[in-house]
Amino acid sequence: MKGIDSPSALAEQLVRLFPPFARELEGEELESFHQVVILLAPVLAGYLNGTSERTLKSFCELVNAMADAGGVTENAISTCLLEHASQVKVRKIIGPHLGATAKRELR
């Protein structure tokens, strides 16, 4: 996965997409991909509802890359976001932009 080789790299990528996410990360010791996605999930719908199509597609490309990477990154995006997409109200927003691997985990 290009450029996403650590939890802090994932956090940086997400802050580039959604600058307000930096507030959620304040004071956090980022030790796992799961932790970053857990911090993102509750606020993601608000970010996506007010974003451009370009940012939405970029976010979904990131989700797809994590899902396709397998291992711990796939597990983090699947268990902490995709399996709860309906609950956090992002399923309908991201669903059309996800690849096959990510869609298999979408709930």
C-alpha positions in Angstrom: 0.0 0.0 0.0 1.7 3.1 -1.2 2.6 5.5 1.6 0.5 3.9 4.2 3.0 1.8 6.1 2.2 2.9 9.6 -0.7 4.2 11.7 0.8 7.7 11.7 1.1 7.6 7.9 -2.6 6.6 7.7 -3.5 9.4 10.1 -1.5 11.9 8.0 -3.3 10.8 4.8 -6.7 11.2 6.5 -5.8 14.7 7.8 -4.9 15.7 4.3 -8.4 14.5 3.2 -10.2 15.8 6.2 -8.3 18.6 8.0 -10.7 18.7 11.0 -9.6 15.1 11.8 -6.4 16.5 13.3 -8.5 17.5 16.3 -9.5 13.8 16.9 -5.9 12.8 16.9 -4.6 15.4 19.4 -2.9 13.7 22.3 -3.2 10.2 20.8 -0.3 7.8 20.7 -1.1 6.1 17.4 -0.1 2.5 17.9 -2.3 0.7 15.5 -4.3 1.0 12.3 -7.3 -0.1 14.2 -6.9 2.9 16.6 -6.8 5.4 13.7 -9.9 3.9 12.1 -11.8 3.8 15.4 -11.1 7.5 15.9 -12.3 8.2 12.3 -15.5 6.2 12.2 -17.8 8.3 14.5 -16.9 11.6 12.7 -16.6 10.3 9.1 -20.3 10.8 8.1 -19.9 14.5 8.9 -16.8 14.8 6.8 -18.2 12.9 3.9 -21.5 14.8 3.8 -19.7 18.1 3.3 -17.0 17.0 1.0 -16.2 17.2 -2.7 -16.6 14.2 -5.1 -12.9 14.3 -5.5 -12.2 13.9 -1.8 -14.9 11.2 -1.5 -13.2 9.2 -4.3 -9.8 9.7 -2.8 -11.0 8.4 0.6 -12.6 5.4 -1.1 -9.3 4.7 -2.9 -7.6 4.7 0.5 -10.3 2.3 1.9 -9.9 0.0 -1.2 -6.1 0.0 -0.8 -6.3 -0.9 2.8 -8.8 -3.7 2.1 -6.8 -5.0 -0.8 -3.5 -5.0 1.2 -4.7 -7.8 3.5 -3.3 -8.4 6.9 -3.6 -5.9 9.7 -4.6 -3.0 7.4 -7.4 -4.9 5.9 -8.6 -6.1 9.3 -8.6 -2.6 10.6 -10.6 -1.0 7.8 -13.0 -4.0 7.7 -13.7 -4.4 11.5 -13.5 -0.8 12.5 -15.3 0.8 9.5 -16.8 -1.3 6.8 -18.6 -3.7 9.1 -20.2 -0.7 10.9 -20.8 1.5 7.8 -24.5 1.5 8.2 -24.3 2.3 11.9 -22.0 5.3 11.3 -24.2 6.3 8.4 -21.6 6.1 5.6 -22.7 2.9 3.7 -24.7 4.7 1.1 -22.1 7.4 0.6 -19.0 5.1 0.1 -20.7 1.9 -1.2 -20.8 3.0 -4.9 -17.0 3.8 -4.8 -15.7 0.6 -3.2 -13.9 -2.2 -4.9 -14.8 -5.9 -4.6 -12.7 -6.7 -1.5 -14.1 -3.7 0.5 -17.7 -4.3 -0.6 -17.5 -7.9 0.7 -17.0 -6.4 4.2 -19.5 -3.6 3.9 -22.5 -3.8 6.2 
